[in-house]
């Protein structure tokens, strides 16, 4: 697993597409690897947002070009597009976006539209009591408008059990793609991050907890998408990435 550092993702960035806002209240990062087929629909679902939306494009399709057109048409939204000519991985893309964020309240969510901007605003509102708020599909009060398949639920629960055993994280859903943070808290741990794949969420929560951050897990409204980017081969890579993380943690 190739480590992508914050220095790497900042220096290798291509010219940025943006519709700037002077002082955004919030910054939300959207990793968008080859998302040209659904990124327009994603932005159609955002009627209003008092902050900046940072889209990280590190694929080989025309997602960044579409973002440029959307930014030109949606003067009501502050959109920034960070473009890279090489793959960063899910975690690497999120790190690049969080590093570039301009506000004191930051977060990230998926480009597939599994959750809404309204739900992200609800998570952001909970930062008054916590340093980090994570959405969860597996706590009482959560709503799954389209349920996961039986096998995906089994895989998810097994993965969660492994996380609890290996990292001592007692959260019900480490992999939900909806998390928000106070920027100073996330800035402290980003330089320490090792993982760049889908296992990134686990390391992030582990480092936050180790650093004494107050983490709140709350129910979320979620709609599982049939063409999820996480495939079975990604689950294997995640497990391998976690083993590498443990090795890195022991040797550090």
Secondary structure, 3 states (H helix, E strand, C coil): CCCCCHHHHHHCECCCEECCCCCCCCEEEEECCCCCCCHHHHHHCCCCCCCEEEEEECCCCCHHHHHHHHHHHCCCCEEEEEEECCCCHHHHHHHHHHHHCCCCEEEEECCCCCCCHHHHHHHHHHHHCCCEEEEECCCCCCEEEECCCHHHHHHHHHHHHHHHHHHCCCCCCCCCCEEEEEHHHHHHHHCCCCCCCCCHHHHHHHHHHHCCCCEEEEECEEECCCCCCCCHHHHHHHHHHHHHHHHHHHHC
